[in-house]
Amino acid sequence: MVRLSRRDALRSIGLGGLSLAMAATGCGTDEGESDMEETEPAVGPQAYTLPPLAYTSLEPVIDDQTLALHHDKHHAGYVKGASAAVAALETARAEGDFGLIKTWERALAFHGSGHALHTLYWTSMCPKGRGKPSDDLAAAIKASFGDHDKMLAQFAAATKAVEASGWGILAHEPLGKRLVVLQAERHQDLTVWGCMPILVCDVWEHAYYLKYQNRRAEYVDAWMGIIDWESANKRFAAATG
C-alpha cells in the first residue's frame, strides 16, 4: 500500500501549503510510526504534483468509483490548473505583460486552493476511522468548543450549511490562539489555503480614499516606497524556519 508521508504531503502541496500539511501523514502509517525523521527541507519553489492515496477504498461511506474519479480526475485537474497558472505568470513576468493578470491570479487561487484542500481531504480520512485527538488537540478542542461532541456538532452543522459548493474546515486561528470551524464557499476567494502572509497592502478604499480618492494605482505605486522589509524578513524566517 502506498502511503502519503509527511514529506510527500509537503511536496505535493508546494511551499504555500506547509502550514496546512505539517502534521499530515498517510492513513497507511502504523500507529506509533513517525515520519519525523524525514526532515529534508524543500529548497525553492516545488512543482505541484498529485499525491498518491494511502488507501484504495472508503466503502461503504464513499463508493470506489467516486473515490477514483475524485482523486484521479478532479484533483488531478487542480494540479494541472495550478501548474498552468504558475507557468503563465512566469511568462508574464518575463515578458513584462500583465494584461491577463486577473485571469491567471484567479486561476492560481482556484486551482491552488483546490489542490491544497484536496490534499488535506485525503489525509483527513481513513477506512473505518483511526485514532483519537492527541492530549494537546483534545485540550484545545475543549478550550475552544466546550467538549469534543460540541465541536463535532458545530463542524457537521457548518459543513451541511455551506452555500452551494465548498468545504467544512476545522482550523487553528493564530491571532486568538483558538480552534475555529470555518465554511469555505468554492475553494478560494482569491487566496490559496495554507499561504502565510509575508507582506500585505490594504486596498480597501478606507486605506487611501482621503488622499487618493479613486486613484488606487497611484496609492499602490506610492506604497511601494514605504515597505518595511525588515519586518517582512522576520515573517519569512518564521514561515520557513
Short mmCIF file of the C-alpha atoms (twelve columns), coordinates in Angstrom:
data_MODEL
# 
_entry.id   MODEL 
# 
loop_
_atom_site.group_PDB 
_atom_site.id 
_atom_site.type_symbol 
_atom_site.label_atom_id 
_atom_site.label_alt_id 
_atom_site.label_comp_id 
_atom_site.label_asym_id 
_atom_site.label_seq_id 
_atom_site.Cartn_x 
_atom_site.Cartn_y 
_atom_site.Cartn_z 
_atom_site.pdbx_PDB_model_num 
ATOM 1   C CA . MET A 1   0.000   0.000  0.000   1 
ATOM 2   C CA . VAL A 2   1.386   3.424  -0.954  1 
ATOM 3   C CA . ARG A 3   1.162   5.940  1.857   1 
ATOM 4   C CA . LEU A 4   1.380   9.720  1.775   1 
ATOM 5   C CA . SER A 5   4.237   10.603 4.069   1 
ATOM 6   C CA . ARG A 6   4.848   13.946 5.694   1 
ATOM 7   C CA . ARG A 7   7.468   14.704 3.050   1 
ATOM 8   C CA . ASP A 8   5.133   13.671 0.224   1 
ATOM 9   C CA . ALA A 9   2.388   15.921 1.571   1 
ATOM 10  C CA . LEU A 10  4.681   18.922 1.810   1 
ATOM 11  C CA . ARG A 11  5.963   18.408 -1.701  1 
ATOM 12  C CA . SER A 12  2.556   17.750 -3.212  1 
ATOM 13  C CA . ILE A 13  1.018   20.981 -1.960  1 
ATOM 14  C CA . GLY A 14  4.054   23.131 -2.688  1 
ATOM 15  C CA . LEU A 15  5.727   25.713 -0.465  1 
ATOM 16  C CA . GLY A 16  2.476   27.621 0.148   1 
ATOM 17  C CA . GLY A 17  0.866   24.673 1.902   1 
ATOM 18  C CA . LEU A 18  3.482   23.993 4.562   1 
ATOM 19  C CA . SER A 19  1.376   25.184 7.473   1 
ATOM 20  C CA . LEU A 20  -1.535  23.007 6.338   1 
ATOM 21  C CA . ALA A 21  0.355   19.795 5.738   1 
ATOM 22  C CA . MET A 22  2.864   19.974 8.564   1 
ATOM 23  C CA . ALA A 23  1.206   17.212 10.558  1 
ATOM 24  C CA . ALA A 24  -0.278  15.239 7.667   1 
ATOM 25  C CA . THR A 25  0.582   11.570 7.386   1 
ATOM 26  C CA . GLY A 26  -0.997  8.898  5.284   1 
ATOM 27  C CA . CYS A 27  -3.722  6.619  6.581   1 
ATOM 28  C CA . GLY A 28  -1.349  3.729  5.984   1 
ATOM 29  C CA . THR A 29  1.038   4.963  8.652   1 
ATOM 30  C CA . ASP A 30  1.163   2.468  11.503  1 
ATOM 31  C CA . GLU A 31  0.219   3.669  14.972  1 
ATOM 32  C CA . GLY A 32  3.338   4.916  16.666  1 
ATOM 33  C CA . GLU A 33  5.252   5.167  13.400  1 
ATOM 34  C CA . SER A 34  6.600   8.623  12.756  1 
ATOM 35  C CA . ASP A 35  7.755   10.499 9.685   1 
ATOM 36  C CA . MET A 36  9.690   12.967 11.808  1 
ATOM 37  C CA . GLU A 37  12.999  11.595 10.590  1 
ATOM 38  C CA . GLU A 38  12.149  12.826 7.113   1 
ATOM 39  C CA . THR A 39  13.407  16.349 7.637   1 
ATOM 40  C CA . GLU A 40  14.788  17.043 4.172   1 
ATOM 41  C CA . PRO A 41  13.989  20.736 3.595   1 
ATOM 42  C CA . ALA A 42  12.311  21.928 0.428   1 
ATOM 43  C CA . VAL A 43  14.548  24.423 -1.352  1 
ATOM 44  C CA . GLY A 44  12.932  26.880 -3.719  1 
ATOM 45  C CA . PRO A 45  9.544   26.561 -5.413  1 
ATOM 46  C CA . GLN A 46  8.322   22.984 -5.728  1 
ATOM 47  C CA . ALA A 47  6.300   21.570 -8.600  1 
ATOM 48  C CA . TYR A 48  2.680   20.748 -7.843  1 
ATOM 49  C CA . THR A 49  2.082   17.000 -8.003  1 
ATOM 50  C CA . LEU A 50  -0.885  14.738 -7.349  1 
ATOM 51  C CA . PRO A 51  -0.294  12.891 -4.058  1 
ATOM 52  C CA . PRO A 52  -0.924  9.127  -4.020  1 
ATOM 53  C CA . LEU A 53  -3.776  7.782  -1.925  1 
ATOM 54  C CA . ALA A 54  -2.864  5.760  1.157   1 
ATOM 55  C CA . TYR A 55  -5.956  3.585  0.705   1 
ATOM 56  C CA . THR A 56  -7.898  2.034  -2.168  1 
ATOM 57  C CA . SER A 57  -11.400 2.111  -0.705  1 
ATOM 58  C CA . LEU A 58  -13.567 4.039  1.738   1 
ATOM 59  C CA . GLU A 59  -16.633 1.837  1.299   1 
ATOM 60  C CA . PRO A 60  -19.377 1.985  2.436   1 
ATOM 61  C CA . VAL A 61  -19.092 5.712  3.204   1 
ATOM 62  C CA . ILE A 62  -17.709 6.715  -0.208  1 
ATOM 63  C CA . ASP A 63  -18.100 4.396  -3.176  1 
ATOM 64  C CA . ASP A 64  -14.980 3.296  -5.022  1 
ATOM 65  C CA . GLN A 65  -15.994 4.881  -8.346  1 
ATOM 66  C CA . THR A 66  -16.497 8.292  -6.751  1 
ATOM 67  C CA . LEU A 67  -13.203 7.997  -4.885  1 
ATOM 68  C CA . ALA A 68  -11.295 7.157  -8.065  1 
ATOM 69  C CA . LEU A 69  -12.905 9.905  -10.150 1 
ATOM 70  C CA . HIS A 70  -12.472 12.452 -7.379  1 
ATOM 71  C CA . HIS A 71  -8.776  11.764 -6.924  1 
ATOM 72  C CA . ASP A 72  -7.626  10.752 -10.401 1 
ATOM 73  C CA . LYS A 73  -9.660  13.254 -12.413 1 
ATOM 74  C CA . HIS A 74  -10.878 16.158 -10.296 1 
ATOM 75  C CA . HIS A 75  -7.856  16.584 -8.026  1 
ATOM 76  C CA . ALA A 76  -5.508  15.952 -10.935 1 
ATOM 77  C CA . GLY A 77  -7.287  18.770 -12.768 1 
ATOM 78  C CA . TYR A 78  -6.492  21.199 -9.958  1 
ATOM 79  C CA . VAL A 79  -2.835  20.183 -10.039 1 
ATOM 80  C CA . LYS A 80  -2.736  20.764 -13.799 1 
ATOM 81  C CA . GLY A 81  -4.558  24.092 -13.496 1 
ATOM 82  C CA . ALA A 82  -2.296  25.383 -10.715 1 
ATOM 83  C CA . SER A 83  0.797   24.401 -12.680 1 
ATOM 84  C CA . ALA A 84  -0.508  26.156 -15.797 1 
ATOM 85  C CA . ALA A 85  -1.217  29.319 -13.816 1 
ATOM 86  C CA . VAL A 86  2.280   29.328 -12.321 1 
ATOM 87  C CA . ALA A 87  3.788   28.899 -15.800 1 
ATOM 88  C CA . ALA A 88  1.617   31.659 -17.280 1 
ATOM 89  C CA . LEU A 89  2.583   34.075 -14.504 1 
ATOM 90  C CA . GLU A 90  6.243   33.238 -15.056 1 
ATOM 91  C CA . THR A 91  5.829   34.109 -18.732 1 
ATOM 92  C CA . ALA A 92  4.023   37.339 -17.840 1 
ATOM 93  C CA . ARG A 93  6.912   38.393 -15.599 1 
ATOM 94  C CA . ALA A 94  9.493   37.527 -18.220 1 
ATOM 95  C CA . GLU A 95  7.670   39.485 -20.911 1 
ATOM 96  C CA . GLY A 96  6.529   42.298 -18.657 1 
ATOM 97  C CA . ASP A 97  2.992   41.776 -19.907 1 
ATOM 98  C CA . PHE A 98  0.373   41.702 -17.155 1 
ATOM 99  C CA . GLY A 99  -2.677  42.172 -19.349 1 
ATOM 100 C CA . LEU A 100 -4.120  38.866 -18.145 1 
ATOM 101 C CA . ILE A 101 -3.013  39.222 -14.535 1 
ATOM 102 C CA . LYS A 102 -6.541  38.865 -13.116 1 
ATOM 103 C CA . THR A 103 -7.176  35.743 -15.184 1 
ATOM 104 C CA . TRP A 104 -4.067  33.945 -14.014 1 
ATOM 105 C CA . GLU A 105 -4.229  35.119 -10.395 1 
ATOM 106 C CA . ARG A 106 -7.807  33.803 -10.234 1 
ATOM 107 C CA . ALA A 107 -6.718  30.533 -11.825 1 
ATOM 108 C CA . LEU A 108 -3.874  30.109 -9.331  1 
ATOM 109 C CA . ALA A 109 -6.196  30.841 -6.404  1 
ATOM 110 C CA . PHE A 110 -8.886  28.444 -7.617  1 
ATOM 111 C CA . HIS A 111 -6.684  25.543 -8.647  1 
ATOM 112 C CA . GLY A 112 -4.067  26.073 -5.924  1 
ATOM 113 C CA . SER A 113 -6.701  26.092 -3.202  1 
ATOM 114 C CA . GLY A 114 -8.422  23.085 -4.745  1 
ATOM 115 C CA . HIS A 115 -5.105  21.238 -4.682  1 
ATOM 116 C CA . ALA A 116 -4.281  22.224 -1.093  1 
ATOM 117 C CA . LEU A 117 -7.698  21.365 0.325   1 
ATOM 118 C CA . HIS A 118 -7.982  18.092 -1.574  1 
ATOM 119 C CA . THR A 119 -4.548  17.012 -0.340  1 
ATOM 120 C CA . LEU A 120 -5.780  17.637 3.203   1 
ATOM 121 C CA . TYR A 121 -9.081  15.923 2.435   1 
ATOM 122 C CA . TRP A 122 -7.372  12.631 1.536   1 
ATOM 123 C CA . THR A 123 -5.319  12.742 4.737   1 
ATOM 124 C CA . SER A 124 -8.400  13.617 6.793   1 
ATOM 125 C CA . MET A 125 -9.939  10.179 6.167   1 
ATOM 126 C CA . CYS A 126 -9.113  6.554  6.865   1 
ATOM 127 C CA . PRO A 127 -11.202 3.392  6.334   1 
ATOM 128 C CA . LYS A 128 -13.333 2.966  9.487   1 
ATOM 129 C CA . GLY A 129 -11.580 5.952  11.044  1 
ATOM 130 C CA . ARG A 130 -8.369  5.921  13.050  1 
ATOM 131 C CA . GLY A 131 -7.177  7.030  16.470  1 
ATOM 132 C CA . LYS A 132 -8.427  9.899  18.595  1 
ATOM 133 C CA . PRO A 133 -7.371  13.502 19.301  1 
ATOM 134 C CA . SER A 134 -3.998  13.796 20.999  1 
ATOM 135 C CA . ASP A 135 -3.932  15.200 24.517  1 
ATOM 136 C CA . ASP A 136 -2.930  18.605 23.147  1 
ATOM 137 C CA . LEU A 137 -5.619  18.615 20.454  1 
ATOM 138 C CA . ALA A 138 -8.249  17.368 22.893  1 
ATOM 139 C CA . ALA A 139 -7.332  20.162 25.300  1 
ATOM 140 C CA . ALA A 140 -7.565  22.725 22.507  1 
ATOM 141 C CA . ILE A 141 -10.957 21.379 21.433  1 
ATOM 142 C CA . LYS A 142 -12.256 21.584 24.999  1 
ATOM 143 C CA . ALA A 143 -10.942 25.125 25.439  1 
ATOM 144 C CA . SER A 144 -12.364 26.337 22.118  1 
ATOM 145 C CA . PHE A 145 -15.692 24.482 21.935  1 
ATOM 146 C CA . GLY A 146 -16.520 23.158 25.384  1 
ATOM 147 C CA . ASP A 147 -16.071 19.499 24.505  1 
ATOM 148 C CA . HIS A 148 -15.435 17.103 21.636  1 
ATOM 149 C CA . ASP A 149 -19.099 16.406 20.846  1 
ATOM 150 C CA . LYS A 150 -19.953 20.113 20.676  1 
ATOM 151 C CA . MET A 151 -17.117 20.668 18.216  1 
ATOM 152 C CA . LEU A 152 -18.317 17.805 16.027  1 
ATOM 153 C CA . ALA A 153 -21.873 19.108 16.156  1 
ATOM 154 C CA . GLN A 154 -20.779 22.575 15.043  1 
ATOM 155 C CA . PHE A 155 -18.491 21.123 12.370  1 
ATOM 156 C CA . ALA A 156 -21.280 18.963 10.951  1 
ATOM 157 C CA . ALA A 157 -23.837 21.796 11.039  1 
ATOM 158 C CA . ALA A 158 -21.475 24.279 9.390   1 
ATOM 159 C CA . THR A 159 -20.445 21.799 6.706   1 
ATOM 160 C CA . LYS A 160 -24.048 20.928 5.871   1 
ATOM 161 C CA . ALA A 161 -24.944 24.628 5.653   1 
ATOM 162 C CA . VAL A 162 -22.210 25.635 3.179   1 
ATOM 163 C CA . GLU A 163 -23.917 27.545 0.378   1 
ATOM 164 C CA . ALA A 164 -23.592 25.694 -2.946  1 
ATOM 165 C CA . SER A 165 -20.156 24.031 -3.282  1 
ATOM 166 C CA . GLY A 166 -17.500 24.290 -0.632  1 
ATOM 167 C CA . TRP A 167 -15.848 22.894 2.463   1 
ATOM 168 C CA . GLY A 168 -16.194 22.497 6.198   1 
ATOM 169 C CA . ILE A 169 -12.877 23.168 7.943   1 
ATOM 170 C CA . LEU A 170 -11.513 22.827 11.472  1 
ATOM 171 C CA . ALA A 171 -8.605  25.239 11.721  1 
ATOM 172 C CA . HIS A 172 -6.265  26.884 14.190  1 
ATOM 173 C CA . GLU A 173 -6.659  30.651 14.274  1 
ATOM 174 C CA . PRO A 174 -3.302  32.088 15.402  1 
ATOM 175 C CA . LEU A 175 -4.355  35.605 16.451  1 
ATOM 176 C CA . GLY A 176 -6.826  34.286 19.008  1 
ATOM 177 C CA . LYS A 177 -4.832  31.090 19.553  1 
ATOM 178 C CA . ARG A 178 -8.003  29.021 19.261  1 
ATOM 179 C CA . LEU A 179 -9.577  26.376 17.094  1 
ATOM 180 C CA . VAL A 180 -12.376 27.561 14.819  1 
ATOM 181 C CA . VAL A 181 -14.833 25.901 12.463  1 
ATOM 182 C CA . LEU A 182 -14.949 27.633 9.089   1 
ATOM 183 C CA . GLN A 183 -17.099 27.396 5.993   1 
ATOM 184 C CA . ALA A 184 -15.357 27.845 2.653   1 
ATOM 185 C CA . GLU A 185 -17.562 28.540 -0.340  1 
ATOM 186 C CA . ARG A 186 -15.921 27.202 -3.501  1 
ATOM 187 C CA . HIS A 187 -12.209 26.927 -2.658  1 
ATOM 188 C CA . GLN A 188 -10.529 30.230 -2.648  1 
ATOM 189 C CA . ASP A 189 -11.954 33.735 -2.998  1 
ATOM 190 C CA . LEU A 190 -8.583  34.699 -4.462  1 
ATOM 191 C CA . THR A 191 -6.313  33.069 -1.941  1 
ATOM 192 C CA . VAL A 192 -4.522  29.731 -1.637  1 
ATOM 193 C CA . TRP A 193 -5.163  27.905 1.641   1 
ATOM 194 C CA . GLY A 194 -2.037  27.482 3.735   1 
ATOM 195 C CA . CYS A 195 -0.203  30.533 2.451   1 
ATOM 196 C CA . MET A 196 1.448   32.548 5.228   1 
ATOM 197 C CA . PRO A 197 1.362   36.318 4.600   1 
ATOM 198 C CA . ILE A 198 4.789   37.978 4.400   1 
ATOM 199 C CA . LEU A 199 3.828   41.389 3.050   1 
ATOM 200 C CA . VAL A 200 0.343   42.891 2.635   1 
ATOM 201 C CA . CYS A 201 -1.073  46.058 1.078   1 
ATOM 202 C CA . ASP A 202 -4.589  47.208 2.024   1 
ATOM 203 C CA . VAL A 203 -6.615  48.383 -0.985  1 
ATOM 204 C CA . TRP A 204 -9.960  48.808 0.739   1 
ATOM 205 C CA . GLU A 205 -10.957 52.389 -0.064  1 
ATOM 206 C CA . HIS A 206 -10.697 53.473 3.572   1 
ATOM 207 C CA . ALA A 207 -6.922  52.931 3.347   1 
ATOM 208 C CA . TYR A 208 -6.352  55.615 0.718   1 
ATOM 209 C CA . TYR A 209 -9.510  57.494 -0.261  1 
ATOM 210 C CA . LEU A 210 -8.981  60.780 1.637   1 
ATOM 211 C CA . LYS A 211 -5.751  61.433 -0.236  1 
ATOM 212 C CA . TYR A 212 -6.061  59.449 -3.454  1 
ATOM 213 C CA . GLN A 213 -9.852  59.271 -3.966  1 
ATOM 214 C CA . ASN A 214 -10.363 56.699 -6.771  1 
ATOM 215 C CA . ARG A 215 -6.693  56.697 -7.829  1 
ATOM 216 C CA . ARG A 216 -5.837  53.292 -6.366  1 
ATOM 217 C CA . ALA A 217 -2.931  52.706 -8.758  1 
ATOM 218 C CA . GLU A 218 -1.275  55.932 -7.605  1 
ATOM 219 C CA . TYR A 219 -1.666  54.863 -3.984  1 
ATOM 220 C CA . VAL A 220 -0.173  51.414 -4.645  1 
ATOM 221 C CA . ASP A 221 2.785   52.903 -6.516  1 
ATOM 222 C CA . ALA A 222 3.458   55.269 -3.620  1 
ATOM 223 C CA . TRP A 223 3.021   52.479 -1.067  1 
ATOM 224 C CA . MET A 224 5.874   50.549 -2.696  1 
ATOM 225 C CA . GLY A 225 8.255   53.162 -1.307  1 
ATOM 226 C CA . ILE A 226 7.354   52.571 2.365   1 
ATOM 227 C CA . ILE A 227 7.734   48.794 2.587   1 
ATOM 228 C CA . ASP A 228 9.267   47.545 5.853   1 
ATOM 229 C CA . TRP A 229 11.475  44.727 4.576   1 
ATOM 230 C CA . GLU A 230 12.996  44.090 7.995   1 
ATOM 231 C CA . SER A 231 9.548   43.149 9.285   1 
ATOM 232 C CA . ALA A 232 8.915   41.059 6.162   1 
ATOM 233 C CA . ASN A 233 12.235  39.293 6.685   1 
ATOM 234 C CA . LYS A 234 11.152  38.212 10.181  1 
ATOM 235 C CA . ARG A 235 7.834   36.848 8.919   1 
ATOM 236 C CA . PHE A 236 9.586   34.968 6.137   1 
ATOM 237 C CA . ALA A 237 12.030  33.437 8.627   1 
ATOM 238 C CA . ALA A 238 9.137   32.357 10.855  1 
ATOM 239 C CA . ALA A 239 7.273   30.839 7.885   1 
ATOM 240 C CA . THR A 240 10.241  28.884 6.561   1 
ATOM 241 C CA . GLY A 241 12.102  28.091 9.784   1 
# 
